[in-house]
Amino acid sequence: MTAIAGIGGGTVAVSFFSVPYEVSIATTYWGSRPELLEVLYLGARGLVRPRTTTFALDDAPDAYRQMRDGTLDGRAVIVP
């Protein structure tokens, strides 16, 4: 699966033959601006805490392996 994180811009050409077989594309965009502000407020109050696993850049293949295997706890963060 390909994930497009954030709203950095750009395009992905999609047609019946443009995406390889068994490939899916997912975006992470959700919610409205007021909902985002609410989530940020909850986070600032310590009521919402993200679960992340940090990997060194050299360990990025392990992060992808854990995502593929479904064993990653939370989100992967790659640190150069």
Backbone atoms as SQL, in Angstrom:
CREATE TABLE atoms (id INTEGER PRIMARY KEY, chain TEXT, resi INTEGER, resn TEXT, atom TEXT, x REAL, y REAL, z REAL);
INSERT INTO atoms VALUES
  (1, 'A', 1, 'MET', 'N', 0.843, -1.168, 0.000),
  (2, 'A', 1, 'MET', 'CA', 0.000, 0.000, 0.000),
  (3, 'A', 1, 'MET', 'C', 0.890, 1.234, 0.000),
  (4, 'A', 2, 'THR', 'N', 0.493, 2.244, -0.693),
  (5, 'A', 2, 'THR', 'CA', 1.168, 3.529, -0.702),
  (6, 'A', 2, 'THR', 'C', 0.343, 4.482, 0.143),
  (7, 'A', 3, 'ALA', 'N', 0.975, 5.188, 1.063),
  (8, 'A', 3, 'ALA', 'CA', 0.279, 6.182, 1.877),
  (9, 'A', 3, 'ALA', 'C', 0.823, 7.554, 1.540),
  (10, 'A', 4, 'ILE', 'N', -0.058, 8.507, 1.348),
  (11, 'A', 4, 'ILE', 'CA', 0.328, 9.885, 1.109),
  (12, 'A', 4, 'ILE', 'C', 0.099, 10.626, 2.415),
  (13, 'A', 5, 'ALA', 'N', 1.193, 11.025, 3.073),
  (14, 'A', 5, 'ALA', 'CA', 1.083, 11.670, 4.384),
  (15, 'A', 5, 'ALA', 'C', 1.123, 13.177, 4.230),
  (16, 'A', 6, 'GLY', 'N', 0.212, 13.847, 4.893),
  (17, 'A', 6, 'GLY', 'CA', 0.195, 15.299, 4.877),
  (18, 'A', 6, 'GLY', 'C', -0.475, 15.844, 3.636),
  (19, 'A', 7, 'ILE', 'N', -0.380, 17.147, 3.489),
  (20, 'A', 7, 'ILE', 'CA', -1.008, 17.813, 2.358),
  (21, 'A', 7, 'ILE', 'C', 0.073, 18.607, 1.638),
  (22, 'A', 8, 'GLY', 'N', 1.081, 17.914, 1.141),
  (23, 'A', 8, 'GLY', 'CA', 2.208, 18.574, 0.511),
  (24, 'A', 8, 'GLY', 'C', 1.967, 18.995, -0.919),
  (25, 'A', 9, 'GLY', 'N', 0.857, 18.601, -1.475),
  (26, 'A', 9, 'GLY', 'CA', 0.573, 18.961, -2.860),
  (27, 'A', 9, 'GLY', 'C', 0.992, 17.858, -3.810),
  (28, 'A', 10, 'GLY', 'N', 0.896, 18.131, -5.086),
  (29, 'A', 10, 'GLY', 'CA', 1.236, 17.140, -6.090),
  (30, 'A', 10, 'GLY', 'C', 0.016, 16.383, -6.555),
  (31, 'A', 11, 'THR', 'N', 0.227, 15.460, -7.485),
  (32, 'A', 11, 'THR', 'CA', -0.876, 14.675, -8.032),
  (33, 'A', 11, 'THR', 'C', -0.454, 13.225, -8.193),
  (34, 'A', 12, 'VAL', 'N', -1.435, 12.373, -8.260),
  (35, 'A', 12, 'VAL', 'CA', -1.239, 10.958, -8.578),
  (36, 'A', 12, 'VAL', 'C', -2.207, 10.649, -9.707),
  (37, 'A', 13, 'ALA', 'N', -1.668, 10.243, -10.836),
  (38, 'A', 13, 'ALA', 'CA', -2.519, 9.900, -11.972),
  (39, 'A', 13, 'ALA', 'C', -3.197, 8.562, -11.690),
  (40, 'A', 14, 'VAL', 'N', -4.504, 8.546, -11.777),
  (41, 'A', 14, 'VAL', 'CA', -5.243, 7.320, -11.503),
  (42, 'A', 14, 'VAL', 'C', -6.159, 7.020, -12.684),
  (43, 'A', 15, 'SER', 'N', -5.991, 5.841, -13.213),
  (44, 'A', 15, 'SER', 'CA', -6.897, 5.316, -14.221),
  (45, 'A', 15, 'SER', 'C', -6.845, 3.797, -14.101),
  (46, 'A', 16, 'PHE', 'N', -7.628, 3.124, -14.879),
  (47, 'A', 16, 'PHE', 'CA', -7.707, 1.677, -14.761),
  (48, 'A', 16, 'PHE', 'C', -6.340, 1.008, -14.918),
  (49, 'A', 17, 'PHE', 'N', -5.487, 1.527, -15.802),
  (50, 'A', 17, 'PHE', 'CA', -4.197, 0.889, -16.056),
  (51, 'A', 17, 'PHE', 'C', -3.007, 1.614, -15.418),
  (52, 'A', 18, 'SER', 'N', -3.223, 2.728, -14.713),
  (53, 'A', 18, 'SER', 'CA', -2.087, 3.491, -14.190),
  (54, 'A', 18, 'SER', 'C', -1.556, 2.971, -12.867),
  (55, 'A', 19, 'VAL', 'N', -2.358, 2.296, -12.080),
  (56, 'A', 19, 'VAL', 'CA', -1.914, 1.771, -10.791),
  (57, 'A', 19, 'VAL', 'C', -1.658, 0.278, -10.958),
  (58, 'A', 20, 'PRO', 'N', -0.467, -0.212, -10.548),
  (59, 'A', 20, 'PRO', 'CA', -0.167, -1.641, -10.700),
  (60, 'A', 20, 'PRO', 'C', -1.193, -2.520, -9.979),
  (61, 'A', 21, 'TYR', 'N', -1.337, -3.740, -10.445),
  (62, 'A', 21, 'TYR', 'CA', -2.253, -4.683, -9.815),
  (63, 'A', 21, 'TYR', 'C', -1.931, -4.837, -8.342),
  (64, 'A', 22, 'GLU', 'N', -2.961, -5.015, -7.536),
  (65, 'A', 22, 'GLU', 'CA', -2.868, -5.244, -6.100),
  (66, 'A', 22, 'GLU', 'C', -2.206, -4.094, -5.346),
  (67, 'A', 23, 'VAL', 'N', -2.269, -2.890, -5.876),
  (68, 'A', 23, 'VAL', 'CA', -1.750, -1.706, -5.204),
  (69, 'A', 23, 'VAL', 'C', -2.927, -0.820, -4.828),
  (70, 'A', 24, 'SER', 'N', -2.901, -0.299, -3.616),
  (71, 'A', 24, 'SER', 'CA', -3.930, 0.654, -3.213),
  (72, 'A', 24, 'SER', 'C', -3.244, 1.927, -2.723),
  (73, 'A', 25, 'ILE', 'N', -3.942, 3.029, -2.831),
  (74, 'A', 25, 'ILE', 'CA', -3.413, 4.317, -2.403),
  (75, 'A', 25, 'ILE', 'C', -4.361, 4.866, -1.345),
  (76, 'A', 26, 'ALA', 'N', -3.802, 5.253, -0.200),
  (77, 'A', 26, 'ALA', 'CA', -4.611, 5.819, 0.880),
  (78, 'A', 26, 'ALA', 'C', -4.059, 7.176, 1.273),
  (79, 'A', 27, 'THR', 'N', -4.939, 8.100, 1.578),
  (80, 'A', 27, 'THR', 'CA', -4.495, 9.400, 2.074),
  (81, 'A', 27, 'THR', 'C', -4.819, 9.499, 3.562),
  (82, 'A', 28, 'THR', 'N', -4.169, 10.430, 4.229),
  (83, 'A', 28, 'THR', 'CA', -4.358, 10.564, 5.665),
  (84, 'A', 28, 'THR', 'C', -5.151, 11.805, 6.038),
  (85, 'A', 29, 'TYR', 'N', -5.723, 12.490, 5.067),
  (86, 'A', 29, 'TYR', 'CA', -6.460, 13.719, 5.314),
  (87, 'A', 29, 'TYR', 'C', -7.799, 13.403, 5.954),
  (88, 'A', 30, 'TRP', 'N', -8.151, 14.120, 6.983),
  (89, 'A', 30, 'TRP', 'CA', -9.437, 13.896, 7.648),
  (90, 'A', 30, 'TRP', 'C', -9.854, 15.166, 8.356),
  (91, 'A', 31, 'GLY', 'N', -11.106, 15.282, 8.641),
  (92, 'A', 31, 'GLY', 'CA', -11.636, 16.294, 9.526),
  (93, 'A', 31, 'GLY', 'C', -11.583, 17.720, 9.019),
  (94, 'A', 32, 'SER', 'N', -12.164, 18.583, 9.831),
  (95, 'A', 32, 'SER', 'CA', -12.229, 20.007, 9.527),
  (96, 'A', 32, 'SER', 'C', -11.224, 20.764, 10.394),
  (97, 'A', 33, 'ARG', 'N', -11.040, 22.023, 10.108),
  (98, 'A', 33, 'ARG', 'CA', -10.132, 22.848, 10.907),
  (99, 'A', 33, 'ARG', 'C', -10.589, 22.934, 12.376),
  (100, 'A', 34, 'PRO', 'N', -11.887, 23.150, 12.670),
  (101, 'A', 34, 'PRO', 'CA', -12.305, 23.151, 14.082),
  (102, 'A', 34, 'PRO', 'C', -12.028, 21.817, 14.779),
  (103, 'A', 35, 'GLU', 'N', -12.198, 20.696, 14.046),
  (104, 'A', 35, 'GLU', 'CA', -11.902, 19.391, 14.648),
  (105, 'A', 35, 'GLU', 'C', -10.409, 19.267, 14.939),
  (106, 'A', 36, 'LEU', 'N', -9.565, 19.768, 14.035),
  (107, 'A', 36, 'LEU', 'CA', -8.124, 19.745, 14.268),
  (108, 'A', 36, 'LEU', 'C', -7.772, 20.563, 15.507),
  (109, 'A', 37, 'LEU', 'N', -8.364, 21.738, 15.643),
  (110, 'A', 37, 'LEU', 'CA', -8.110, 22.570, 16.820),
  (111, 'A', 37, 'LEU', 'C', -8.528, 21.857, 18.102),
  (112, 'A', 38, 'GLU', 'N', -9.638, 21.130, 18.043),
  (113, 'A', 38, 'GLU', 'CA', -10.084, 20.368, 19.206),
  (114, 'A', 38, 'GLU', 'C', -9.080, 19.279, 19.574),
  (115, 'A', 39, 'VAL', 'N', -8.570, 18.579, 18.569),
  (116, 'A', 39, 'VAL', 'CA', -7.577, 17.530, 18.826),
  (117, 'A', 39, 'VAL', 'C', -6.298, 18.137, 19.409),
  (118, 'A', 40, 'LEU', 'N', -5.855, 19.270, 18.852),
  (119, 'A', 40, 'LEU', 'CA', -4.661, 19.929, 19.380),
  (120, 'A', 40, 'LEU', 'C', -4.874, 20.370, 20.823),
  (121, 'A', 41, 'TYR', 'N', -6.062, 20.876, 21.139),
  (122, 'A', 41, 'TYR', 'CA', -6.381, 21.282, 22.493),
  (123, 'A', 41, 'TYR', 'C', -6.345, 20.079, 23.441),
  (124, 'A', 42, 'LEU', 'N', -6.923, 18.976, 23.027),
  (125, 'A', 42, 'LEU', 'CA', -6.895, 17.761, 23.846),
  (126, 'A', 42, 'LEU', 'C', -5.463, 17.283, 24.065),
  (127, 'A', 43, 'GLY', 'N', -4.638, 17.367, 23.008),
  (128, 'A', 43, 'GLY', 'CA', -3.235, 16.978, 23.137),
  (129, 'A', 43, 'GLY', 'C', -2.480, 17.885, 24.085),
  (130, 'A', 44, 'ALA', 'N', -2.728, 19.194, 24.008),
  (131, 'A', 44, 'ALA', 'CA', -2.057, 20.152, 24.898),
  (132, 'A', 44, 'ALA', 'C', -2.422, 19.895, 26.351),
  (133, 'A', 45, 'ARG', 'N', -3.632, 19.413, 26.590),
  (134, 'A', 45, 'ARG', 'CA', -4.068, 19.100, 27.955),
  (135, 'A', 45, 'ARG', 'C', -3.613, 17.710, 28.399),
  (136, 'A', 46, 'GLY', 'N', -2.946, 16.960, 27.503),
  (137, 'A', 46, 'GLY', 'CA', -2.467, 15.623, 27.853),
  (138, 'A', 46, 'GLY', 'C', -3.542, 14.559, 27.808),
  (139, 'A', 47, 'LEU', 'N', -4.680, 14.859, 27.185),
  (140, 'A', 47, 'LEU', 'CA', -5.779, 13.904, 27.123),
  (141, 'A', 47, 'LEU', 'C', -5.691, 12.976, 25.923),
  (142, 'A', 48, 'VAL', 'N', -4.871, 13.340, 24.948),
  (143, 'A', 48, 'VAL', 'CA', -4.632, 12.505, 23.778),
  (144, 'A', 48, 'VAL', 'C', -3.121, 12.385, 23.623),
  (145, 'A', 49, 'ARG', 'N', -2.637, 11.170, 23.568),
  (146, 'A', 49, 'ARG', 'CA', -1.207, 10.956, 23.416),
  (147, 'A', 49, 'ARG', 'C', -0.959, 10.015, 22.242),
  (148, 'A', 50, 'PRO', 'N', -0.191, 10.464, 21.257),
  (149, 'A', 50, 'PRO', 'CA', 0.090, 9.584, 20.124),
  (150, 'A', 50, 'PRO', 'C', 1.038, 8.462, 20.538),
  (151, 'A', 51, 'ARG', 'N', 0.854, 7.307, 19.936),
  (152, 'A', 51, 'ARG', 'CA', 1.784, 6.197, 20.137),
  (153, 'A', 51, 'ARG', 'C', 2.725, 6.169, 18.944),
  (154, 'A', 52, 'THR', 'N', 4.009, 6.325, 19.200),
  (155, 'A', 52, 'THR', 'CA', 4.999, 6.315, 18.126),
  (156, 'A', 52, 'THR', 'C', 6.137, 5.381, 18.471),
  (157, 'A', 53, 'THR', 'N', 6.734, 4.826, 17.445),
  (158, 'A', 53, 'THR', 'CA', 7.956, 4.047, 17.573),
  (159, 'A', 53, 'THR', 'C', 8.995, 4.742, 16.714),
  (160, 'A', 54, 'THR', 'N', 10.123, 5.104, 17.309),
  (161, 'A', 54, 'THR', 'CA', 11.161, 5.849, 16.611),
  (162, 'A', 54, 'THR', 'C', 12.216, 4.891, 16.074),
  (163, 'A', 55, 'PHE', 'N', 12.621, 5.112, 14.821),
  (164, 'A', 55, 'PHE', 'CA', 13.640, 4.301, 14.165),
  (165, 'A', 55, 'PHE', 'C', 14.735, 5.216, 13.636),
  (166, 'A', 56, 'ALA', 'N', 15.973, 4.759, 13.721),
  (167, 'A', 56, 'ALA', 'CA', 17.076, 5.455, 13.053),
  (168, 'A', 56, 'ALA', 'C', 16.899, 5.269, 11.546),
  (169, 'A', 57, 'LEU', 'N', 17.476, 6.160, 10.767),
  (170, 'A', 57, 'LEU', 'CA', 17.344, 6.082, 9.315),
  (171, 'A', 57, 'LEU', 'C', 17.813, 4.727, 8.787),
  (172, 'A', 58, 'ASP', 'N', 18.901, 4.202, 9.354),
  (173, 'A', 58, 'ASP', 'CA', 19.404, 2.890, 8.913),
  (174, 'A', 58, 'ASP', 'C', 18.433, 1.756, 9.223),
  (175, 'A', 59, 'ASP', 'N', 17.515, 1.983, 10.175),
  (176, 'A', 59, 'ASP', 'CA', 16.547, 0.953, 10.558),
  (177, 'A', 59, 'ASP', 'C', 15.196, 1.116, 9.870),
  (178, 'A', 60, 'ALA', 'N', 15.116, 2.019, 8.885),
  (179, 'A', 60, 'ALA', 'CA', 13.859, 2.238, 8.168),
  (180, 'A', 60, 'ALA', 'C', 13.296, 0.950, 7.564),
  (181, 'A', 61, 'PRO', 'N', 14.134, 0.061, 6.994),
  (182, 'A', 61, 'PRO', 'CA', 13.567, -1.191, 6.476),
  (183, 'A', 61, 'PRO', 'C', 12.845, -2.007, 7.549),
  (184, 'A', 62, 'ASP', 'N', 13.337, -1.953, 8.791),
  (185, 'A', 62, 'ASP', 'CA', 12.665, -2.665, 9.882),
  (186, 'A', 62, 'ASP', 'C', 11.307, -2.029, 10.178),
  (187, 'A', 63, 'ALA', 'N', 11.232, -0.696, 10.095),
  (188, 'A', 63, 'ALA', 'CA', 9.944, -0.012, 10.304),
  (189, 'A', 63, 'ALA', 'C', 8.933, -0.476, 9.262),
  (190, 'A', 64, 'TYR', 'N', 9.355, -0.515, 8.010),
  (191, 'A', 64, 'TYR', 'CA', 8.449, -0.983, 6.945),
  (192, 'A', 64, 'TYR', 'C', 8.072, -2.452, 7.152),
  (193, 'A', 65, 'ARG', 'N', 9.005, -3.254, 7.604),
  (194, 'A', 65, 'ARG', 'CA', 8.724, -4.676, 7.863),
  (195, 'A', 65, 'ARG', 'C', 7.659, -4.800, 8.959),
  (196, 'A', 66, 'GLN', 'N', 7.812, -4.008, 10.031),
  (197, 'A', 66, 'GLN', 'CA', 6.827, -4.057, 11.115),
  (198, 'A', 66, 'GLN', 'C', 5.452, -3.578, 10.652),
  (199, 'A', 67, 'MET', 'N', 5.426, -2.544, 9.797),
  (200, 'A', 67, 'MET', 'CA', 4.141, -2.089, 9.255),
  (201, 'A', 67, 'MET', 'C', 3.505, -3.194, 8.423),
  (202, 'A', 68, 'ARG', 'N', 4.310, -3.835, 7.575),
  (203, 'A', 68, 'ARG', 'CA', 3.796, -4.902, 6.717),
  (204, 'A', 68, 'ARG', 'C', 3.259, -6.062, 7.554),
  (205, 'A', 69, 'ASP', 'N', 3.998, -6.409, 8.625),
  (206, 'A', 69, 'ASP', 'CA', 3.629, -7.560, 9.454),
  (207, 'A', 69, 'ASP', 'C', 2.532, -7.233, 10.466),
  (208, 'A', 70, 'GLY', 'N', 2.189, -5.954, 10.602),
  (209, 'A', 70, 'GLY', 'CA', 1.164, -5.568, 11.560),
  (210, 'A', 70, 'GLY', 'C', 1.635, -5.591, 12.998),
  (211, 'A', 71, 'THR', 'N', 2.945, -5.488, 13.221),
  (212, 'A', 71, 'THR', 'CA', 3.489, -5.539, 14.580),
  (213, 'A', 71, 'THR', 'C', 3.960, -4.186, 15.096),
  (214, 'A', 72, 'LEU', 'N', 3.813, -3.139, 14.306),
  (215, 'A', 72, 'LEU', 'CA', 4.243, -1.809, 14.709),
  (216, 'A', 72, 'LEU', 'C', 3.265, -1.243, 15.735),
  (217, 'A', 73, 'ASP', 'N', 3.791, -0.693, 16.825),
  (218, 'A', 73, 'ASP', 'CA', 2.948, -0.085, 17.846),
  (219, 'A', 73, 'ASP', 'C', 2.825, 1.397, 17.557),
  (220, 'A', 74, 'GLY', 'N', 1.665, 1.836, 17.094),
  (221, 'A', 74, 'GLY', 'CA', 1.457, 3.246, 16.768),
  (222, 'A', 74, 'GLY', 'C', 2.016, 3.608, 15.413),
  (223, 'A', 75, 'ARG', 'N', 2.588, 4.800, 15.328),
  (224, 'A', 75, 'ARG', 'CA', 3.147, 5.311, 14.071),
  (225, 'A', 75, 'ARG', 'C', 4.669, 5.166, 14.069),
  (226, 'A', 76, 'ALA', 'N', 5.232, 4.955, 12.890),
  (227, 'A', 76, 'ALA', 'CA', 6.678, 4.905, 12.753),
  (228, 'A', 76, 'ALA', 'C', 7.206, 6.310, 12.508),
  (229, 'A', 77, 'VAL', 'N', 8.268, 6.667, 13.212),
  (230, 'A', 77, 'VAL', 'CA', 8.940, 7.949, 13.012),
  (231, 'A', 77, 'VAL', 'C', 10.388, 7.632, 12.681),
  (232, 'A', 78, 'ILE', 'N', 10.817, 8.029, 11.470),
  (233, 'A', 78, 'ILE', 'CA', 12.201, 7.796, 11.034),
  (234, 'A', 78, 'ILE', 'C', 13.012, 9.060, 11.320),
  (235, 'A', 79, 'VAL', 'N', 14.111, 8.893, 12.063),
  (236, 'A', 79, 'VAL', 'CA', 14.941, 10.032, 12.453),
  (237, 'A', 79, 'VAL', 'C', 16.298, 9.895, 11.771),
  (238, 'A', 80, 'PRO', 'N', 16.644, 10.874, 10.910),
  (239, 'A', 80, 'PRO', 'CA', 17.963, 10.809, 10.229),
  (240, 'A', 80, 'PRO', 'C', 19.104, 10.976, 11.206);
